[in-house]
Amino acid sequence: MKNLNISFFLLLICISGFVNSCASYAPRNNKLSVVLSKTQQAITGLEEKIIKSKEDELIQVYSKLNKKSEELFPLLKKCNDKYALTTEYIKTLQETEKILRNMVKEYETLPDKIFILDAISQDYDAKLQTIKNTAKNDATTKIKVIVNSNEEEGFFVFGKLSYEQGQDIKRFRFNQPTQNAVQDFVPGYYLFWLEKEDRIGEPELHLIMSNAGEEEKTLVLKTPKL
């Protein structure tokens, strides 16, 4: 009878552990597989064009991007199965897919191909390293970005994705001006700048990622000149 009670107790522990482990899992975001599939098609579509160019630097940055995507995409799928990627996270991946697809279509006339591919590669690497550095190895981390201006206060902070450099886009605007500008960002590679009235600062490139688990990054941007 004593052995029976012990067996029953052990069974309850097993059942409890199973239930608790399942409770930590969330429904996956079904958009991820489509986004990653389209992105991979675009990357593959660029390969022949880039090889034909015989430009060593372009070939190198393409190879780097391809390698990063091969590392990142399987991890994103695992994270999505376990915790479900956020809508914001998926949106950044969708924008990357769009720019790569556009590169395939507009390849012959598109300037700054090296910069775009390198920027996407660094964006992917920021996401990859953050997954590796978080305690749960998940991709849902939001990095709190705090922006200050280096000389005077009261500037509004704007931002966009790194590979949108040269495009007239204001994708992000912090709700508060410096020195109280704080906003959460998906890990990645971004451009941030300051504006006040007719004073507009130069966009500055910044990697937003988690190192050793921290989820906060403070930036001090250059104040636009009068």
For each residue, the residues with C-beta under 8 A, 3 or more apart:
1: 4 5
2: 5 6
3: 6 7
4: 1 7 8
5: 1 2 8 9
6: 2 3 9 10
7: 3 4 10 11
8: 4 5 11 12
9: 5 6 12 13
10: 6 7 13 14
11: 7 8 14 15
12: 8 9 15 16
13: 9 10 16 17
14: 10 11 17 18
15: 11 12 18 19
16: 12 13 19 20
17: 13 14 20 21
18: 14 15 21 22
19: 15 16 22 23
20: 16 17 23 24
21: 17 18 24 25
22: 18 19 25
23: 19 20
24: 20 21 82
25: 21 22 81 82 83
26: 82 83 84
27: 84
28: 32 80 81 84
29: 32 80 84 85 86 87 90
30: 33 34
31: 34 35 90 94
32: 28 29 35 36 76 77 80 85 90 93
33: 30 36 37 77
34: 30 31 37 38
35: 31 32 38 39 90 93 94 97
36: 32 33 39 40 73 76 77 93
37: 33 34 40 41
38: 34 35 41 42 97 101
39: 35 36 42 43 69 73 93 96 97 100
40: 36 37 43 44 69 73
41: 37 38 44 45
42: 38 39 45 46 97 100 101 103 104
43: 39 40 46 47 65 66 69 100
44: 40 41 47
45: 41 42 48 49 104
46: 42 43 49 50 62 100 103 104 107
47: 43 44 50 51 62 66
48: 45 51 52
49: 45 46 52 53 104 107
50: 46 47 53 55 58 59 62
51: 47 48 54 59
52: 48 49
53: 49 50 58 59
54: 51 59
55: 50 58 59
56: 59 60
57: 60 61 114
58: 50 53 55 61 62 113 114 117
59: 50 51 53 54 55 56 62 63
60: 56 57 63 64
61: 57 58 64 65 114 117 118 121
62: 46 47 50 58 59 65 66 117
63: 59 60 66 67
64: 60 61 67 68 117 118 121
65: 43 61 62 68 69 117 118 120 121 124
66: 43 47 62 63 69 70
67: 63 64 70 71
68: 64 65 71 72 121 124 125 128
69: 39 40 43 65 66 72 73 124
70: 66 67 73 74
71: 67 68 74 75 128
72: 68 69 75 76 124 127 128 131
73: 36 39 40 69 70 76 77
74: 70 71 77 78
75: 71 72 78 79 128 131 137 139
76: 32 36 72 73 79 80 85 93 127 131 139
77: 32 33 36 73 74 80 81
78: 74 75 81 82
79: 75 76 82 83 85 131 137 138 139 140
80: 28 29 32 76 77 83 84 85 139
81: 25 28 77 78
82: 24 25 26 78 79 138
83: 25 26 79 80 136 138 139 140
84: 26 27 28 29 80 140
85: 29 32 76 79 80 89 90 139 140
86: 29 89 90 140 142 186
87: 29 90 91
88: 91 92 142 186
89: 85 86 92 93 139 140 186
90: 29 31 32 35 85 86 87 93 94
91: 87 88 94 95
92: 88 89 95 96 123 161 186 188
93: 32 35 36 39 76 89 90 96 97
94: 31 35 90 91 97 98
95: 91 92 98 99 161
96: 39 92 93 99 100 120 123 124 161 163
97: 35 38 39 42 93 94 100 101
98: 94 95 101 102
99: 95 96 102 103 116 120 163 164
100: 39 42 43 46 96 97 103 104 120
101: 38 42 97 98 104 105
102: 98 99 105 106 110
103: 42 46 99 100 106 107 110 113 116
104: 42 45 46 49 100 101 107
105: 101 102
106: 102 103 109 110
107: 46 49 103 104 110 113
108:
109: 106
110: 102 103 106 107 113 116
111:
112: 115 116 165 166
113: 58 103 107 110 116 117
114: 57 58 61 117 118
115: 112 118 119 163 165
116: 99 103 110 112 113 119 120 163
117: 58 61 62 64 65 113 114 120 121
118: 61 64 65 114 115 121 122
119: 115 116 122 123 162 163 165 189
120: 65 96 99 100 116 117 123 124 163
121: 61 64 65 68 117 118 124 125
122: 118 119 125 126 162 189 207
123: 92 96 119 120 126 127 161 162 163 188 189
124: 65 68 69 72 96 120 121 127 128
125: 68 121 122 128 129
126: 122 123 129 130 187 188 189 207 208 209
127: 72 76 123 124 130 131 139 186 187 188 209
128: 68 71 72 75 124 125 131 132
129: 125 126 132 133 187 209 210 211
130: 126 127 133 134 139 141 143 187 209 210
131: 72 75 76 79 127 128 134 137 138 139
132: 128 129 137
133: 129 130 209 210 211 212 213
134: 130 131 137 138 141 210 213
135: 213
136: 83
137: 75 79 131 132 134
138: 79 82 83 131 134 141
139: 75 76 79 80 83 85 89 127 130 131
140: 79 83 84 85 86 89
141: 130 134 138 187 210 215
142: 86 88 184 185 186 215
143: 130 184 185 186 187 208 209 210 215 216 217
144: 182 183 184 215 216 217
145: 182 183 184 185 192 208 217 218 219
146: 181 182 216 217 218 219
147: 157 174 178 181 182 192 194 218 219 220 221
148: 178 179 181 218 219 220 221
149: 152 153 154 155 178 179 194 220 221 222 223
150: 220 221 222 223
151: 223
152: 149 155 223
153: 149 177 178 179
154: 149 177 178 196
155: 149 152 177 178 194 195 196 199 201 221 223 224
156: 173 174 177 181 194 195 196
157: 147 173 174 177 178 181 183 192 193 194 221
158: 170 172 173 174 192 193 194 195
159: 170 171 172 173 174 190 191 192 193
160: 164 165 167 169 170 171 172 190 191 203
161: 92 95 96 123 164 171 188 189 190 191
162: 119 122 123 165 188 189 190 191 205
163: 96 99 115 116 119 120 123 189
164: 99 160 161 167 169 171 191
165: 112 115 119 160 162 191 203 205
166: 112
167: 160 164
168:
169: 160 164
170: 158 159 160 173
171: 159 160 161 164
172: 158 159 160 183 185 190
173: 156 157 158 159 170
174: 147 156 157 158 159 177 181 182 183
175: 181 183
176: 180 181 182
177: 153 154 155 156 157 174 180 181 196
178: 147 148 149 153 154 155 157 181 194 221
179: 148 149 153
180: 176 177
181: 146 147 148 156 157 174 175 176 177 178
182: 144 145 146 147 174 176
183: 144 145 157 172 174 175
184: 142 143 144 145
185: 142 143 145 172 188 190 208
186: 86 88 89 92 127 142 143 208
187: 126 127 129 130 141 143 208 209 210
188: 92 123 126 127 161 162 185 207 208 209
189: 119 122 123 126 161 162 163 205 206 207 208
190: 159 160 161 162 172 185 205 206 208
191: 159 160 161 162 164 165 203 204 205 206
192: 145 147 157 158 159 203 204 206 219 221
193: 157 158 159 200 201 202 203 204 221
194: 147 149 155 156 157 158 178 199 200 201 221 222 223 224
195: 155 156 158 199 200 201 224
196: 154 155 156 177 199 224
197:
198:
199: 155 194 195 196 224 225 226
200: 193 194 195 224
201: 155 193 194 195 204 221 222 223 224
202: 193 222 224
203: 160 165 191 192 193
204: 191 192 193 201 219 221 222
205: 162 165 189 190 191
206: 189 190 191 192 217 219
207: 122 126 188 189
208: 126 143 145 185 186 187 188 189 190 217
209: 126 127 129 130 133 143 187 188
210: 129 130 133 134 141 143 187 213 214 215
211: 129 133 214
212: 133
213: 133 134 135 210
214: 210 211 217
215: 141 142 143 144 210
216: 143 144 146
217: 143 144 145 146 206 208 214
218: 145 146 147 148
219: 145 146 147 148 192 204 206
220: 147 148 149 150
221: 147 148 149 150 155 157 178 192 193 194 201 204
222: 149 150 194 201 202 204
223: 149 150 151 152 155 194 201
224: 155 194 195 196 199 200 201 202
225: 199
226: 199
